[in-house]
Amino acid sequence: MFRSARTMRLLVVLFLLLPFVSACRSEPPPPAEVTIGVIYPFSGSLEATGADIRHGIELAVEIINGEFKLEMPLAWTAGLPNLRGAKVKVIYADHAGDPDQGVEAARRLIEEEKVVALVGCYNSSVTAPVSQVAEAASVPFLNPDSTSPTLTQRGFRWFFRTTADDAIFVRNFFDFLADLQQERGIALGSVAIVYENTLFGTGVGQLERRYAQEAGLKVVADVPYSANATSVEAEVQRIIASGASLVMQSSYAQDAILYMQTYKAMGYRPQALLAMDAGFISPVFIETLGDDANYILSREVWAPDLGETRPLIRQVNTLFRGRYGTNMTGNSARAFTGLIVLADAINRAGSTEPEAIRQALLETDIPAEQLIMPWKGVRFDSETGQNTLAQGIIVQIQDRAYYTVWPWDLATRELIWPMPDWEE
């Protein structure tokens, strides 16, 4: 009888402990590494841009996995503290500007490499199908740099974008032009809109036409072209024949350079060329053109001179320059920020489970002073995944370097308008 009672008590204790034993078995220990897939153009005509982006990501990983006295997420501790110091590991994949290659890379990273999230892809035309693969697989996708407004209009649950989109950037252009008229008394003429003919360029072109009409500016030339073109003489002739005094241009690196060389060869110089970032802020643009790159205006997301008023920007850019021998660009700064934001969400999730990461991204609230971007912070819209606090600036190339010239309160150089003639 005594034996039976003791056995019964033991069985009761085991029964009460069973849920706790099961719970312990169902929660595996945190991984030693958290693997993130990164898809960018590391070959082809955008190879230089891809290298710049990769440098930004490499520096972000170094800061996350090391210990740095920087006032930003994850800098002070080695690894992800909420995952017992797990290190971030990045697996790179090249899409070479080809959407099909990007899709294949995404599937491989998700199915074979078992990445917990994806980052990419610079080209909006590649980001669109790649993020669709991530959406179908329920894998978080963080987009630091593709700016087509359509990307956040698809009702996706797993897509998050940190950068402002082209609608915001184009609006910045026309706010800038309005300021020139109202505050500087500058008369504006007609506009030529020039753009590469994929999702990025055509989307920008549509927005520029709409806002130009609202602003009462006449569009006298609409010039789409292939980013892989080897000659743009016919397109430049159309621009010249239109008599446009302003050019708004959306190009990648090699075609931006080709256009500038053709403008000079044909003696064309508008009052101003307002570029939609991209190729005009690639390191290879100034490296190739030298002084011929001067006076270009570009919408931007970042410029080194912002470090004059924001110490964190100066500190991170100094680290970058020490490793790669050049300043960060808008591309490397956006990629750096995107990976930091994603890693911060994974850390706050305390898990590599997709839904936990997605929820943490939705709860992101990083203040401006903890970013190297001139944004008001990072906070994602729950319906679209767009960072609602992102904004842009306008820079001008002067003395082979980018300087902020607008908004006026952030300007570190006086605007030069109009562009001097080639001979000058």
N, C-alpha and C positions, 0 to 999 in steps of 0.2 A: 504493500500500500504506500509506504514511504517512498519507494523507488518510483512508483507511478506518479505520485504528486510532484517529485523533483523533475521527472521527465516532462510532465505537463508544463511546469514553470519554465523550463528551458525552451520548450517549443513556443511558448507565448513570447518570450524574449526574442527568439529568432524571428518570429513573425513580425514583431514590432520593428526590428532592425532591418527587415528585408527591403522596405522602400528606400532606406538610406544607402544600403549596399547597391541596390539597382541604380540609384541616382549617381553614385560614384562611378559605376561602370559605364554609364551613358555619357559622361562628360570626359572626353579625352583631354590630356594635358595640352597646354598651349603649344603651338608649333615653335621650333627654333627659328624658322624663317617664314615670312609672309611674302608670297610670290605674286607679283603684279606684272601683267603683260602690257608692253608699250609698243604701239604700232605707228611708225612714221616713215617718211620718204628718205631712206638712207642711201639711195642710189638714184641715178637718172638726173634730170634737169634740176631737181630740188635737193640734190645731195648736200650742198653747202648749208641749206636751211635745216635739213635733218640733223647734220652734225652739230649745229648751233643748239637745236632743241635738245639733243642728247646730252650736251654739256650741262644744260640747265637741270636736267633730270639727275645726272650723275652727282652734281653738287647737292641737290636736295637729298638724295640717298645718303651721301656722306654726312650731312648734318643730322639727319634722322638717326642714323646708326652710331654716330659719334657723340661727343659732348662739346657744345659750343655755347659761349656766353652771348647769346643772341635773344632778343625779346620777341620770340616767335614760337609757335607750337613745336614741341618735340625736340627743341634744340639743346636743352640743358641736360637731358638724360640720354643714355645710350640705348637705342632701340625703342620699342613700344612698351612703356612701363605697365600698361594694363594687360599686356600679354607676356608678362615676366621677362621683358627685355628682348622679345623676339626681333630679329633684324629684318629689314625690308630687302627683298631681292627682286631685281627687275630683269625680265627676259625681253629682249628687244626683237622686233620683227620689222622687216622692210616691206613697204607696199609700193615703192618706186612711182607713186602717183597713179597707180592702177587700182581701181575699185575691186576688181576680181581678186587681185593678189592680196589686197587688204582683207577681204572676206575669208580667203583661205588661211591667212595668218591668224585671224581671230578664232576660227574653228580649231586650229591646231593648238593655240594657246589655252583655249577653254577645255577642250577634250583630252589633249595629251599632257599638257604642262600643268593642268588643274589650277590655273591662276585664280585668285580670289576676286580680281577686278581687272578692267582694261582701261588704258589711257591712250588717247590719240584723237584725230589722226592728221591734224593740220588742214589738209585739203577737205573742204566741206563735201565734195563729191565722193570722197572715200569714207569720211566719217558717217555719212548717211547709211550706206549698206552695212558697214562694220557694226555700228551701234544697233542695227536691226538684228544682227546675229546675237549680240549680247542680250538684247531684249528678249529674244526667243529662248535663250538659255537661262534667263533670270540671273544675269551677272551684272553687277554695277559697272557703269561706263562713265568715266570722268573725262570730259572734253575741255582742255584748257585753251583752245586756240581757233577752232573753226567758227566762223561768224555768220553763216547763213541763218537768217531768222526762221527758216522752215524747220530747222533741226529741233526746235523746242515747241513746234506746233503739231506734233504727231501723237500726242497723248501717251508717250512712253512713261513707264514707271521707273526704269532703271537708268535713264539718261540724265546726266547733270553737267551743266556748263558753267565754268567760272568766269570766262571772259564776257565782255559786253558783245552784243551782236551788231550786224551791219546797220540795222535800223537806228540804233543808238549812235553809231559812228557817223553815219550819213547826216543825221540830225545835227551832230557836232559841227560838221562842215558848214552847214547853212546858218547855224548860230554864229559861227566864226565870221562868215561873210556878212551877216547882218551887223555884227559889231564893227567890222571894217567900214561899212557904209555909215553907220550912225555915229560912231565914236571917232573914227579917223578921217571921215569924209572922202573915202576912196570910192570912185565910180566903178561899177562892175559892168562888164560887157556880156557877150554871149558865151555859151558853154559848149564844149565838145566832150562827150562821154565816151570813154575808151575802156574796153574790158575784155578779158579772156572769157571764152564762151562756155565754161563749165558752170556748175551750180554757184560757186563763189562769185564769179564775175557777173553773170547774168542777173543774179539776185541784187547785187550792188547797183548795177545799171538801172534796174527797174525802180529802186528806191531813189536814186539820184534824179531820174526823170520826174518822179512824183513830187519830190521836195523842190526841185527847180521850178516847176509850174506853180507851186504854192508860194514860192518866193518871188515870182514874177521875172525869173531869169529865162531867157530864150535858149533852148537847146538847138543848135544849128548843125550838129553832127552826132550820129549814134554809130559807134564803130566797134562791133564785136570782132574777135579774131581768135585763132587757135594759139594756145600757150606754147605749142611745139613749133610754131612758125619759124622758118629760117630767114624770112624777109618780111618786112612790114612797110616797104616803100609805098605800096598802093594805099595802105591805111593812112600813113602820114600825109600823103598827097591829098587825101580826102579831108583831113583835118585842116591842112593849110588852105585848101580851096574854100572851106566853110567860113574862114575869117574869124574863127573862135578866139577870144582873148583869154579864156580860162579853159584848162583841160582838167577833167576829173578822170583819174585812171586807176584801174584795178588789174594788176599784173603780178605774176610770180617772178622769181629772181632773174632767170635767163632772158625772159621776154621783156622785163623792165629795162635791163641793160641794152638789149637790142633796140628798143624804142629810143632810148636816150642817144645811142650812137647814130641812129637814123635821123633823129631830130637835128642833131648837130651837122651831119653830112648834108642835110637838105636846108640848113640855115633857118630852121623854125624855132622860134622862142616865144611862147605865150607870156602874158602878164604873170601868170602863176600856174604851176602844175600841182594839183592837190591829189596826192596818192592815197589809195586805200591800203596803207601798210604793206603787208605781204612782202613781195620782192624788193620793194623800195627800202625796207629796213633790214634786209639780209646783209650779213657782213660782207658778202662778195660784191654787193652793189657799189659801195664806196671803194673797196679794194680794186675793183676792175676799172671804174670810171675816174677815180681820183678827183681832181677839181671839177670835172664835168658833172659830178653829182651834186655840187653845191646849189643851194637855193630851192631845192625841191621841198615842198611842204607835204607832210604826211600825217594822217590821223595816226595816233599811237596809243599804246597801252602803257608804255614805260619809256623812260629816258634816264641816262646816268646822272644828269644834272639835278634830278629830283632829290638826289642824296644831299644836296646843299641844305635842304630843310628837313629831310627825314633820315636820321642817323642809320636806321636799320638798312635802308637802301644802299647807303654808302658802304656799310660793313659787308653786306653780302656781295656787292659788286667787287669789292676789294678781294674777297676770297676767290671769286670767279676769275678776275683778271690775273691773280697769282697762279692759278692753275692752267689757264688757257691763253694767257697773253693778250687778251682783248676784253673790252667791256661787254657786259650782257647786252642783249637786244630785247625788243618786245617779245620776240619768239622764245628766247631762252628764259626770260623772266616769267612769262606766262606758264611755260612748261614746269619750271621750278615751283611756282605757286600751286599749280594743279596737283602735283604729286604730294606736296606738303598738306594740302587740303584733304586729299584722299587718305593719306596715312593718318592724319589727325582723326578722321572719322572712324577708321579701322581701330585705332587705339581707344577711342571713346566707346566703341561698340564692345570692346573687350572680347572680340570673337572674329572668326573668319567666315562665319555663316553669312551668306548673301543678304538675307533679309535684315539681319542685325546691322550690317554695313549700310544698307539702304536707309534704314531708319536713322542711323547716326548722321548720314549725309543730310537728311531732311532737317535734323536738329542743329546743323552747323550754324554757328554765329561767331565768326572771327572778326574782331574789330580792326579798323583801318591801321592802327598803330602797330599791329602784329603782322602786317603784310609789307611786301616790297612793291606792291602795285599802288597807283594813285587812285584807289577805289575807296568807297566809304565802308568797305568790309566785304565779307562773304556770307550771304544768307540766301538759300535756295527757295524759289517759289515751289510750293507743294504740288502744283498742277503741271508746271512746265519743266521744272528742274533748272530754270535759268537763275543765275546769280542776280538778284534784284539790286545789288549795291555796286555793280560794276559801272565804270564810266571811262571816257577817253580823254586824251589831250591832243594837241597839234604841235608837231615839232618841225623845225626847219634845219636842213643841212647847211651848216656854215663852217668853213675851214675844215671840211672833211669830218665833221662830227655832228651829232644830233643835239639840238637845243630846244627846250620848251619855249614856245612863243605865244601859246594860248592854252587855257584861259590866262588873261593878263596877270592875275594875282600869283600864278605859278611860273610866269615867264622868267627865264634867266638870260635871255638875249632879246634885243629889239628885232622885230620882224623886218625883213628886207623885202620890199614890194615896190615896183614890179621886179621880176627877175632881170638881172643885167643881160645885155646881149652876149652872144658867144664870144665876140671879139673883146669884150670888157672883162 
